[in-house]
């Protein structure tokens, strides 16, 4: 039976890196007889420019009809002054929420070849391999009421609501406990239970579930400490689980440990492991159209897609091995370049991975 993949390139560097991911997937499709059928759709600023909304109905329908979505990035200064509901970012939040993609997996792996590109000392980061599990469809990014209101004294006040229900906490906790079972059995839950009631409940639910996973050692850490520990001694962590906002921030910090945000893939899954796969970075308007973007995060996202949603782990392993072999050859886009490496552009990097995958 054929597998349907929807490719959403998006804005900025999105289309440049999507082309490279397709190159690699086309090779995988043939080499492993995957029978993948590709379709394309608009999201974000490009959708707004074409049809007037950041998430067109057609895109949502195509997304629902596909087995997995491979997504580049959205956003850019051109749309920054749009009303909130017409901003590219709103299209992304909406598609995640309408597809109920609550489980965001963000691995942060330091390829040994890139130890020098990390902002931390090689001995602190070498061998780093952590997984951040971020709740993606709840918390303060979605909580109502929200807005900017004028108080009686005429002063304006911005406000948001941070809330999590027990069932929302439980379902993301299950993803994290199960991920920890498949890895080293260590799970650290990050919260701010000393200040925020929403996370007092978060901690309670995690503790209540822990006996169901006797092979997982659960610990808790406040988010401020977690931020500090991530840059002090990141290898103490294996799987981290946290809410939407803390996960957003901590996963970007973890990204820099690995050398470049251009190396980090992610998966956002629903309860049936159907998902959307995307690089952790944004649309990088500062380098868009210049051939400087690193396509590896998107290529590695395609590998995650093959593993988690399309049941093709061999093809996923082969893509990851091809990426590693290209790094062994010393090929680097500018974001991971250090003295002595061979500088390549976006398409040079994609092409090299496709060639390595053919062999
Ligand atoms: P960004 O991730 O786009 O860029 C941050 C920095 O990292 C920039 O210097 C950029 O050049 C660099 N960078 C990012 N990806 C890279 C890659 N593949 N190769 C090399 N360098 C790379 O974050 P930002 O600048 O805060 O946001 C830019 C736009 O992206 C905004 O409109 C924002 O809303 C949007 N955004 C979208 C997503 C998404 O689509 N998932 C995520 C974050 C931000």
Boltz pocket constraint, residues with backbone or C-beta under 6 A from the ligand:
constraints:
  - pocket:
      binder: B
      contacts: [[A, 13], [A, 72], [A, 73], [A, 74], [A, 75], [A, 76], [A, 77], [A, 89], [A, 92], [A, 261], [A, 262], [A, 278], [A, 279], [A, 280], [A, 281], [A, 282], [A, 283], [A, 284], [A, 285], [A, 286], [A, 287], [A, 292], [A, 293], [A, 294], [A, 295], [A, 297], [A, 335]]
      max_distance: 6.0
